[in-house]
Amino acid sequence: MTYQETRAAGRRTGHSAPYGGRPAAPVPPARPRRGPGARRALAALFWLGLVAAVVPWWLDTPAGSLTDTADLLTAGGRITGLIAGYLLLVQVLMMSRLGVLERALGGERISRLHRDLGATLLVAVLTHMSLLVVGYSRQERNSVLAEVGVLLTDYEDMITAFAAAGVLVTVAVTAVRAVRSRLPYELWHLLHAASYLTLLLGYAHQFSNGAQLHQPGLVRTGWIAGYVLVVAALVWGRVLAPLAFNLRHRLRVADVVAESQDTVSVYLTGQRLNQIDLLGGQFFRWRFLNPGCWWQSHPFSVSAAGNDRWLRITVKVVGGYTAELRDLTPGTRVWAQGPSGTFTAAHRTRERTLLIAGGSGIAPLRAMLEELPPGAALIYRASTPADVLLHQELDWLAQARQTSVWYVVGRRDDPGPRQVMNPEGLRRLVPDLTRRDVYLCGPGGLVDEAVAALRAAGVPRRQIHLTAFEL
């Protein structure tokens, strides 16, 4: 059956699309994408690499050579410089979208690690700079400002090193939630992508001025090899693998359907769709190759389980880019990277599940419902009835998959939401709450409120699954 035939069948039955998807994931689930063994191995490699980065300083520093404050400050600057250089390589590696990393750790975990490690990297870089400037100024009896001038004029590649630090500070500031929430996604993404410049601008000074790296030998060769491997991972994860995927599947827009006044579903067709290893709850990074969208990609979850006829995303219009999606024309070529993420039925730890969605956060959960065993429960929060998306499909799935669905409509302070979104209310709706995996997707405020209520109700943290997109 073609895409057009299945869409027509959906309209005749009163639904926006045909249903059915993969069978429910087996219980207990196999979790090949984020086994604890793989995570432990990667953690061991990380700490081993950190030790290997610092050991050359230890071996090159004779006992008793740190005799005064200036020596101690300079030594601290060199140590933190080695740590910062290593953490930068790890950060860029995590941004490479390398398949083996996403399968071992999961996109959500990588996103959290990237955020936490980024803060550590910023502290290491600023500490490195501060200690060396103060240490050198004491050794040469200069003021701090005069020493900065000396470094910029007399030391090779220091201008680009200071520029790299400036880029890093900019990226770190714009990553703060209070700042990021006020920036257009397109601008934030562009600024975040500038972090690659840190690797490029900071590379040269490590080898021209680094006490442990400027001399030819095993240490210098090892660091160069690290740079080569990270760049190779970037090229593979962000260029070659996506190129192969898109040449194989050749995705195009098939239709754009208005789900509400500010939400659209985009249907896509292509070749060999049945060969895409896609699970409900996963996302792609989509680049629509039309004049208004080609220059940027955005992450959107699929809103229906994988099949051999079409893919679908359901997107709320919140800015210029998403507004452009309403005007996509059939036949528009699409460049996609993915699928990514471990926010899937296959990664649950219990037989039964509770799904909590807010607004357009229903998209990945609706796809996941097709792959969960019978007996799942869904709480769907929306401010108004018009904000309830895909309700006909959810009602159909509730019947076909024996799923309990509650629509909790109203503002946060209204009686209905207040009675449900607390530990007692959740336990009343789902008495076996603590024996279920819980999947959450929606606005940050809803997710934070729901996590607090779930933890107070006794749900272990390991049974709470959150989705996070971007790297």
Salt bridges, closest charged atoms under 4 A:
ASP116 OD1 - ARG115 NE 3.13
GLU186 OE2 - HIS298 NE2 3.97
ASP255 OD2 - ARG7 NE 3.80
ASP277 OD2 - ARG33 NH2 2.68
ASP308 OD1 - ARG309 NH1 3.57
GLU370 OE2 - ARG366 NH1 2.48
GLU371 OE2 - ARG22 NE 3.55
GLU393 OE2 - ARG312 NH1 2.75
GLU393 OE1 - ARG366 NE 2.51
ASP414 OD1 - ARG411 NE 3.62
GLU424 OE2 - ARG427 NH2 3.83
ASP432 OD1 - ARG436 NE 2.79
ASP437 OD1 - HIS465 NE2 2.70
ASP448 OD2 - ARG177 NH1 3.71
GLU449 OE1 - ARG412 NE 3.82
GLU470 OE2 - ARG97 NH2 3.43
GLU470 OE2 - HIS189 NE2 3.53
GLU470 OE2 - ARG285 NE 3.99
